Amino acid sequence: MHLGNARTALLAWLDARARGGAFVMRVEDLDRARVVAGAEAQVLDDLRWLGLDWDEGPNEGPSEGPSEGPNEGPNEGPNEGPGGAGDFAPYRQSERTALYDAAVARLLATGRAFPCACSRADVARAASAPHAEDDEGPRYAGTCHGLPAAEIAARAAAQGRAPAIRFLGRSEPVAFVDELRGPVAADPAGVDDFVLRRADGTAAYQLAVVVDDAAMGITRVVRGDDLLRSTPRQLALHRALGFAPPAFAHVPLVLAPGGERLAKRTRPTSLADLRARGVAPEVVVGALAASAGLCAEGARWLPRDLCASFVLARVDPRAAVVDPSGW
């Protein structure tokens, strides 16, 4: 967990606590190939060290098997059981596959999803607008939409895999009001046909968070503004599934001293690094709060001491540079 992760978690926690809401800890671990042993426990321990707690979330160890859905399976009560503490366990996405598959089935049945045999390379070759690209790659050109399912299955099988499932976005323009940034205009190109379930059967991020937010009764999402472009997709998906979407607030990112975005590949300073150096959590929280415009530089705070005065609108909307080298 680097300082950017930590600041977003801090702001989300402060927003929930200042409003008297519940703070939910959900482990988004769908990309199993990239899951590092012990990483979940380290992240949760780092957050506790920072002074953040949660009302609902996973237990210390993974559950013994997938749950059939919220409030189902072996849980013995609302605050215990192998899936986690809370009414809507399990809180690890890797244990919620049945919910995602059910949502895909609903979307296929209503014509808002379709199978697709295209690989990422196929999509890149077919893209007619190279500039229309984001973290998920170039915009899908609709190659498989409307083709017979048998033909799509045969094409995918020829490449040694099953078809993926895509959302039928219909190029719907989706505008929304961000709780921090204000009105966000719709992309003129509208919502694309993004992936809901990958060829290996794993639910995509866009689907999983929508299904989980609805199932867990999430009413407010505070997250980094690198996910701002995902919001129209998620709002369209909420509507297609008949869910009431949460409110969204996108907070600015933390930048490295050189101005670049923090990312695992650049190995930014982590909370574990700071803890190993003996840096106190009050120093970290104070620096993160100051970078968001919530207190003076050099102040030492614990999260609970910032709650009484916290208002999301006070957060500086600009990206902030945080340099831990002198701590």
N, C-alpha and C positions, 0 to 999 in steps of 0.2 A: 504494500500500500504506500503510494507516494503522496506528496503533500497536496497535489491536486485532488486525488481521491479523498483525502482526509478533509480538505476544506469543503468539498461538496457534501460529504457526510455531516460535517458540523453544521452547515447552513440548513440542511434538510432537518436535522435533529432540532435545531433551534426553532425552526418554523413550526414543527409539530408541537414542541413543548410550550412555546409561547401562546399557541392557540388552544392549548388544553387537549390536543389530539393524541392518538396512539402512534407510536413510531414502530414500523414493521421492518424487520431484517429478513430479506429474501436473498438466497444464494443463487446467483445466475450461473450455473455450472453446466450448461448444455453442451458446450464444446469439450467433450470428454478428452479428446486428444491433447488438449492444451492445459488440462487440469494438473497441477503440480501437487504431489502428496504433501500434506501438511499445510498447504497455503490457506485453506479456509480457516483452520484453527488460528493461524498466525494473524490473518486479517481481523478476525473477531477479537482476538486478544489485544491487538493494536488499538482497536476502537474502544475497548474497555479501559485500556491504559490512558487513552486520550480523555476519558470521562463521559463517553457516550454509552447509553444503555438502550434497550428496546423492550417493547411490550409483548411483541410476538416475534418468533424466530426459531431457528433450528436448535436442536439439542447439540450436545458436544460431538456426538458421533453420528455417522450416516445411519439412516434407518435400514432395517433388514430387507426391505423390498419396496416396490412402488405402491403408492396409495391409489385407490380407485377414484379419488376425488376429495374435495374438501368435506370434512365431517363424515368421511367414510373410512373403512379400513380398521386397523387394530387399535386406534387411539382409545384410551380409556377415559378421557375426559377433556374438557376444553383447554387445560393447561398442562397436560402430560401426554406421554406416549412417544413412540419411536420417531414420529415424523417431526416433532418439535413442540414448543410451548405456544399455544394459541388455538383459536377456534378453527383455523383454516390450514392446519398442517396437511402435508409436509411443506416445508419452506425451502427445500432445495428443488430447483427446476428439474433436475435429473430424475426426480421421484414423482413427477407430475405428468408423465407422458400420456396417460389415458385421457386427461383433460384436453390436451392439445390435439390428440387424434380425433376426439369427439367434435371439437370446433372445426377441424378440417372437413370432417364428414358433413357437417351442417352447411359449410360454405360450398362444398361440391354439390350438395343436394339442391341448393338454392341458386346455382349458377354463378356464384361469386368467386369460384375458384376453378382451376383447370389443371390437368397434368401437363408437364412440359419435359421434353427429352433433351433440351439444350444444355450444354455445359457452359461454364463461364467463358470459355474460348469461343464457343458458338455465338453467345450473346455479344461478345466484343466484335466479332467479325460482322454481325448483322446490324450493329448499331449505326443508325443513320445520322445521329447527332453526337459526335465524339465529345462535345463539351458538356453534354447532359450526363454527368458522371458524379458519383459520390463515393462514400466509403465502401459501398456494396458493388461498385463497378458501373459500367455503362448502362444506360436505360434499355430495358428489354424492348425488342421490336415487335413482339406479338407473334412470333414465328409459329408457335404450336396452338395458339388459340383458334378454336373451331375445327381442328383436325380430329378425325376419329380416334377414340381412345386406344383402339387396337394398333393403329399406326404409330401413335406416340410410344406405346409400350414396346413395340418392335424396334423402333429407332433407339430407345434407351437400352434395350437388351443387347442390341448390336454393339453398344459401347460398354457392355458389362455392368450395367447398373439399372436401378429402377427409375421411373420418372420422378422428378421433383413435383411439388404442387405450388402453383402460383395464385396469388390473389388477382381477381379481375378488377383493376383499378378504374377502368372506364375513363381515364384521364380527368377524373373528378377534381375540380378546384376546391381546395379546403383551406379556408382562412380560419384563424383562431385568435383569441386574446390570451397572451402570455401574462402570468401574474406579476412578472418583473419587467418584461420588455414592452408590454402593451400589445396593441394590434399587430399581428403578423399576417402579411398579405399572402394570398394563395400563390403557389408557383404557377405561372401561366401554362406550363405543360401538364399540370394536374398530377394526380396520384398514378403511379406506374403499376405494372403487373409484377410486384415484388414476390420473392420466395416466401412461402409459408412453412413448407416442410422440405428439407433437403432430400436428395436422392438416397441418402443413407438412412432415412426415416427420422432424423432429428428435427425437432421443431426449430424454426428460425426465431431469432430474437424478437422480431416484430410481432409474431403471433403469440409467443410465450408471455411477454409482458402484458399484452392486452387481456389474454385469458386470465392470467393471475391477478391483475388489477381488479377485474370484474369479480372473480371468485372470492377474493380476499376483502372486498368492500373498500378498496382504496379510493379515497375521494380527492387526494392531492398528491402530486408528484413533484418533487424538487430535485433537479438533476442538472448536469453540466450542459452548457449550450452547444457542445459538439453533437448533441442528440436533437437539436432543434429541427433538423430536416426530417427526422423520423416521425415527428409529431403528426403531420397530416396523414401519413400512412396509418398510424395507429388510430387516429380519430375516424378515418374511413372504415377501418376494421371494426372498431367499436360499433359503429352504426350498422354495418353489415350483419353483425352478430346480435344486434338488438340490445347492446349494453349501454348504460349511461357512462360516458367517459369521465375521468377525473379532471380536475383543473391541473394545468401544467405551469411550472415556473422553471425557467432555464437560467442558471447562474453562470457567470463568466468563469473561464478556466484560469488555472495558475500556469504561468510560464516560467521556464528556466531563466537564470540570469542573462543568458544570451538572447532571450526573446523567443526561443523555440518552445513548441508545445511539449509538455511532459509525456513521455511514452516509455513503455517497458523496454523497448529496443535501445533507448539511449541511457538506460540504467540511472534514472534520477535518484536522488537521496530518498530513502524510504524511512518510514516511522521506525522500523526495526533498526536501521542504521543509527538514527538519532537516539533511540533507547540505549543501544550498545555504547554510545558515546557519553551516556549519563545526562543527556538533556532532559530537563523536567517537562512534563506535559503542559504545565502552565505557560512555559515559554513558547511551545508550539501553538497552543490554542491562541495565545495573545498575538502571535505573529500572523496567524491565519485570519483572525478577526480584524486585525489592523489592515491587512491587505484587502479586506472587503469593505473597509470604511466604517467599521463598527466600534473602533476604539483607537487610542493613540498608539503610535509606534513605540515599541519597547515595553508595553504593558504586559503584565502576567495575569492570565485569567484561567479559570476552569469553565467548562461549558455551562454548568448550572448557574454561574454568576452572571452570565450574559442574557439569560432568559427574560428577565423582567423588562429589559429595555429593547428587546429585539423586535424589529419590524422588517419584514422582507423588503419593503420599498426603500429602506435605507442602504441596502447592499449596492455598492458601487458597480455599475453595469459594465465597466471596462475590465478586460483581462488584467491580471496582476502578476508582477514578478515577485517571487519569494526566494530569497537567497539564504539558505541555512548555514552557510559556511562559517559565519561568525557566532553561531549559537554555542 
